[in-house]
Structure formats: C-alpha cells, structure tokens
Amino acid sequence: MEDRKYYIVKVPTTVSEIQNALDISIGSNLTQKYSADGTEVIIKTTLTRIKAKEDEGIKFDDIFPPSLTTEVTYQEALELMNTEKWNPQLI
C-alpha cells in the first residue's frame, strides 16, 4: 500500500481555493472529515494523487495553500479526530 499523506486544511470562505486538495482526497468530498464547526477538513491522499495533479500543471502550493494547510501524521490525524473540535459527541 502506498504511503498516505494527511493534511489539515482550513476551509476558506471560497471553497474553490481548496478544490484541488478535495479533488485528490481519498474518498468522496462529502465523506471527508470536517471539524465540528466546519472550519477545517482532514485530507487523506497519496503521493501518486499529488503527483498526478502536479503533472496537470498545478503546483503543490496551489493544491495545499501554505497559509491554509498543515501536514500531520496518521497518528496526529487520529488524535485530532478524537477531540471535541472534531467529534462533537465528546462534548
């Protein structure tokens, strides 16, 4: 299995700013894990998906805008999803 990459992306007012990231996420855009308040989304992807977007001429920083994106490990993503910010059932 290919190494997966995980990114926390702040959802901007104009979602089109992160559409490239949503396009390369594993799974449907509708099934992505959003924070309880909808301000962030966890994007799970692979290097192959990222490279395919770059091969289309889209730069990495346009896929994952640096001001909106933080790369995390799988373990960090799991830990985040088990906080109140990501899982309102814990409140």
Residue pairs with C-beta under 8 A, 6 or more apart in sequence:
2 46
2 47
2 48
3 46
3 47
4 26
4 44
4 45
4 46
4 74
5 44
5 45
5 46
5 47
5 50
5 71
6 42
6 43
6 44
6 45
6 71
6 72
6 73
6 74
6 76
6 77
7 21
7 42
7 43
7 45
7 64
7 69
7 70
7 71
7 72
8 40
8 41
8 42
8 43
8 69
8 70
8 72
8 77
8 80
9 18
9 21
9 40
9 41
9 42
9 43
9 64
9 68
9 69
10 39
10 40
10 68
10 69
11 18
11 34
11 38
11 39
11 40
11 41
12 18
12 68
15 22
17 65
17 68
18 41
18 65
18 68
20 53
20 58
20 62
20 63
21 43
21 45
21 63
21 64
21 69
22 29
22 32
22 41
22 43
23 53
24 43
24 45
24 49
24 50
24 52
24 53
24 63
25 32
25 43
25 44
25 45
26 44
26 45
26 46
26 49
27 44
32 41
32 42
32 43
33 41
33 42
33 81
33 86
34 40
34 41
34 42
35 41
35 85
35 86
36 84
36 85
36 86
36 87
36 88
37 85
42 72
42 77
42 80
42 81
43 64
44 77
50 60
50 63
53 63
54 60
54 63
64 71
72 80
80 86
81 87
82 90
83 90
84 90
84 91
